[in-house]
Structure formats: C-alpha cells, structure tokens
Amino acid sequence: MQTILSDTRATGDDAAATVELDQTRQGRLSRMDALQAQAMSLEAKRRRDLQLGQVRAALLRLDNDDFGRCLGCGDRIDPRRLEHNPSAPLCISCAERAETD
C-alpha cells in the first residue's frame, strides 16, 4: 500500500503544478477551471501524504510490537477496527474523545 500511495503522490504532483498566467493561451474561465483543479489536486495530495504518514507510523508500531495498542490509553484496539483501518492509532473511546477536544 505504501508503494501505491507513493506512486499516486508522484502523479498528483503534476496536477498540482503552478497554473500559468498567460491569458493568450487560455481564457479567464479556463484559467479559473485550472485554478480549481489545482486546488483539488493540492488537497488530494495533502490527504495522500497524511494517509502515507499514517501507514508508515503503523508499520513502525508493527516493527516495535506496539501494533494494535491504543496510543491514548494503551489498551488493545478492537480487531474489527483494525480490519476496517489497519493504521488506526487509537481505540474507539480515545478517538471519540479526541474528536470532541
């Protein structure tokens, strides 16, 4: 999965490149569309980078025999939660507390 995310990140970097200001090559509306596409690409890149960081952190926890333990309280994370999201660092209780803080 880490390789897939890295490959996808490289592809997304091209889409997030700077939009040129040359209006002789494209009209104002086309430029606005390009700016919107660029903003969406930048947000997608941010999300991919976040997910890649979460996967790397989960792999480190696996290497350190800490995988499956909540980083908040130290209890075991429910296996069903890990099946849904193997990179989950928190149990449900700690994740819900983190959302309300």
N, C-alpha and C positions, 0 to 999 in steps of 0.2 A: 504494500500500500504506500509505503514511503517513496518508492521509486515512481509510482504513478503520480503522486502528488507533486514530486519534484519535476517530472516531465510536463505536467499540466501547468505548473508555475512558469516554466520557460516559455510555453506557448502564450500564456496570458500576458507576459511582459511586453510582447509585441503589440498587443491590442491596447495596452495602457500607455503607449508611447505618446509623446507630445503632439498635439494637433497643430498643424501649420496655420499661420495667419494669412496665407496668400489667397485673397478672395478672387483673384483672376482665374484660379484653378477650380475653386468651388464657391458656390453661393453662400449667403448668410445662413439660410435654413439648413443646408448641407453641413455647414460648419457647426451649427447648433446640434444637429444629429450626431456629428462626430464627437463633440464635447460630451454629450450624454452617454454615448457608447464608451468613451474613455473613462468617465466616472463610474460606470457599471463595471468596467474591466478592473479598475483600481480597487473597488470594493470586493470583487470576486477574488482578486489577488490577496487582499488583506485576510479574507476568510480562509483561503487555501493555506496561507502562511500560519495562521492560527491553528488550523487543523494539523498541519505538519508538525508544529511545535508540540501539540498535544500527543501526537503519535510518538514523537521522539521521547517525550517525558515518560510515556507508558512503557516504551522499550527499556528505558533506564531503570524504571521500577521493576521490570521483569528481570533484568540483569542483577539487580540488588536484592532479589527475593522479597520485594515490597509490593509486587503486583497483587491487586485485589484487596489491599488495605486502604481504608479511607485516610486521606491526608489530614482531615479535620479532626477526627476522633480516634483513629487507629483501629476501629472495628473492621470486620470483613465487609466488603461490598457484596451485596446480593448478586449471585451469579447471573440472574436474569438481567440485571442492569448491565453487567459486563458483556453479556451476549448482545445486548442492544447497542452498547457503546463501549468497546474494549479499552478506550482511552479515558474512561471516566475516572477522575481522581478522587471523587467524593461519594459517600453513600447518599441515599435519598434525603435523609434527615439533614445532613450538613449542607447538601446542595440547596435544599429549600430555605435553610437559614441564611445561606449566602445570598440568595435572591432577594430576601426581604431586608438585608442590611444595606 
